[in-house]
Amino acid sequence: MDGQGGEAQDRADPGRAGHEAGCCTSSVVAGIGTLPGLVAPSLTGHLIDAADSPAHGYTTAFLIAATVMLVAGLVTLTAIRPERDARRLGLGHKLSNETR
């Protein structure tokens, strides 16, 4: 052993450090993506309990869910640009050749 731990390995394999950062990023994204599944049942139950009737509670819960999905869809439509993202990743020529 050289006593340098993972640092020497990163220098020997430069792609490794980027791979580890990508794994960390995907873990954070997965964690954030899981949060609605944890929060939604509690929020829905609270809305149903706090409403005048269960029907009103369900209506409110479904309207909130529909609004969140609509806003997320609009953000996605405006934020995702395949051509720009392909250029940023250096895949611009591949994307234009595949669409022909």
N, C-alpha and C positions, 0 to 999 in steps of 0.2 A: 504494500500500500504506500502511496506517496504522501499521505497526510493532508492532502488538499481536498478530500471529499468530492462532492459533486462538481465543484468549480473546474477541476481538471477535465472531467467528463464533458462538461459544457463546451470547453475549448476544443476538445477532440471531435465533438459532434455538435456543430453550431445549430443544427435544426432541432436539437433536443430541447433547448431552452424555450424556443418558440412553441414547441409542442406542449410543453408543460403549461405555458401561459394560456394556450388554447383550451387545454383541459380545465384549467381554473375558470376561464371565462364561460365555458359551456356549463360548468357546475353552478355558477352564479345564475346564469340564465335559466337553468332547470329549476333552481331553487325559487327564483322569482315567479316562474311559470306555475309552480305548485301552490303558491300562496292563495290564489283565488279559490282553489279547491278546499283549502282549510278555512277560509273566512266566509265563503258563500253560505254554507249550511247554517252557521251561527247567525249570520245577518238575516237570512231568510226566516229562521225560527223567531228571531226577535221581531221582525216586521209582522209576522203572522200573529204573534202574541200581543203586540201593541195595537193592532188594528181593531176597529169596531167589530168586525166579523172576520172569520178565516178567509172568506172570499175576497174581502178588501185587502187583506194581508198578502194573499197570493197574487192578486192583481198588481199591487205595488211592487212585490218582489220580481215578478216577470217584467214589469215595465222598466225597472232598474237594470235588470239583466239585458233587456233589449237595447237600452240606451248605451250601456257599456260596450256591447258588441258593435253597435252602429258607430260609436266614436272610435273604437279600435280599428274597425274596417276602414273608416275614412283616413285615419292616421296612416294605416298601412298603404292605402292607395296613393297617398301623397308622399310617403317617405321612401318607398321601394321603387327604385329605378334600375331595372336590369342592365341597361346599357352603361350607366354611370358606375354601377357596382362592378361590372365586368372590366371596365377600364381601370378602375382602382385596383383590382386584383390582378391586372395584367392579362386578362382573358378576352380583351376586346376583339381581337382578330378571330378567335375561336367562335365567339358568339355570332359575329356577323357571317361567318362561313357556314355555321349550322342552320341559320335561318333561311338560307338560299336553297 
